[in-house]
């Protein structure tokens, strides 16, 4: 019981603490470690697929397996959304672009030097 109550959440010296690494929130390395782990698990092939599941029939093009860090991935997502003229988002390392833009995205990513596969139907 004493161990459960001894988890420090806030310190006057450091401020708020990250529960995972016990460092101050300003010096937390959890995001960097998660990003490195995600990058190490990739095989170097970017996969583009069209999904409609859970979206009330609306089609979304998803791009997964892009071997870039989180900040570079956000910049790439922004650029691809602008090229397609649609909205989208970045969730858990997967870029979602509204609509079916598989062929255009394949060309754009191949121009940037990525190995691209069209996956799914």
Secondary structure as GFF3:
##gff-version 3
##sequence-region A 1 121
A	DSSP	alpha_helix	2	5	.	.	.	ID=ss1
A	DSSP	beta_strand	10	11	.	.	.	ID=ss2
A	DSSP	beta_strand	15	16	.	.	.	ID=ss3
A	DSSP	three_ten_helix	25	27	.	.	.	ID=ss4
A	DSSP	alpha_helix	30	40	.	.	.	ID=ss5
A	DSSP	beta_strand	45	51	.	.	.	ID=ss6
A	DSSP	beta_strand	60	64	.	.	.	ID=ss7
A	DSSP	alpha_helix	70	84	.	.	.	ID=ss8
A	DSSP	beta_strand	88	91	.	.	.	ID=ss9
A	DSSP	beta_strand	94	98	.	.	.	ID=ss10
A	DSSP	alpha_helix	102	111	.	.	.	ID=ss11
A	DSSP	beta_strand	115	118	.	.	.	ID=ss12
###
